[in-house]
Every structure is written in structure tokens, then in C-alpha cells.
Amino acid sequence: MKWKTLESEYISEHIYFTARRDRCQREDGAIIDPYFVVEMPTSATALALTADNKVLLVNQYRHPIKKVVLEFPGGFVDPGEDFATAMHRELLEETGYRFDKVEWVGRVAANPGVLTNYTELFLATGGVKTQEQQLDHNEEIEVLEMPMEEFLEKVRKQELVQALHVSCLFFALLKSGKLAFTG
């Protein structure tokens, strides 16, 4: 069930948002035109736990939904950068915390019907604040340390709305053994 790309035309080219219009042909011969695709780099995010077992979160304004959103730290992986190295870097830049261990727990595609990228998911443990934030020019991030019980209450109230971060929480809990399926 693979499609053949007959033509591609780039509509927008930017390091974080490249859009193209494809003309595709399915195996049964049907032509799909247009099919829009957004190319984005790989990203990474982590359920980050401090040395005293608090959840490290960030609050930041997300312009597309016009809200300040509670999230896990994370960001884009630089070209040629190892995923774990990128996660360590993003944690340090966004929060000022270094982590003893950053363990890969999974990978998800946010919207594979439109977006080309994956997000690598991590569980970071043993975090200690070692420096001030080093934010990008377009970032305005408030760092929060939250007891696990308070964080889980926010999850229950659906205050963690970033789907990639909810996925990260799920996979981190599975990896840690704190979530198991029976049946």
C-alpha cells in the first residue's frame, strides 16, 4: 500500500517548517493531488525527575493555540546530533538542570498524515540545577518543580494537553514499571 510521488513542489522552506505540495499515485492508480506535507526535524522530550524526585516542568506560551501550556522540557534535535545528547542539551538550555541519566523510552509521530518528523521520548532522572537557562530568542519559559502527587493530579485533570508529552509520560511509566497492563 505504498504511494508513488509523481511531483513535489516546495511552498515554504524554513529550518523548522518546510511545506510541500505532492502529487501522488496510489497502487490502484488513483491520483491524489494535492497532498500537503510539512517537513520538520526530529524532536525530543523527557519526563524529567529531579534528584529529590520532583517532576521538572515548563510553562510556555504556545501561539497557535494562544495559551500558556504546561509541558515537559524538549526541543528539536540538531542535524547530526545524537538523540540522547540533544535531550541532555535541551534539558540544560531550557531548565538549567543536568541529569545523571537520560534513558530512551520510545518514539512517536505526532501527525503522520501531515508531518514527517518523529519525537524521541526519554525518562531523565537525578536532575540538579547547575546553571541558569540559556533560551533561544523566541523562548520564554518558566521552570516548575512539582511533587509527583501534584503533577499526577494535573494529569488527571487533563492539564497536560501536549499530546507528545502525554505519550512520553505513558512510555516512561511503562519503562519504569509504574504502569502495567493486566488482562
Secondary structure, DSSP 8 states (H G I E B T S, - for coil): ---EEEEEEEEE--TT-EEEEEEEE-TTS-EEEEEEEEE---EEEEEEEETTS-EEEEEEEEGGGTEEEEE--EEE--TT--HHHHHHHHHHHHH-EE-SEEEEEEEE-S-TTTB---EEEEEEEEEEE-S-----TT--EEEEEE-HHHHHHHHHTT----HHHHHHHHHHHHHHTS-----
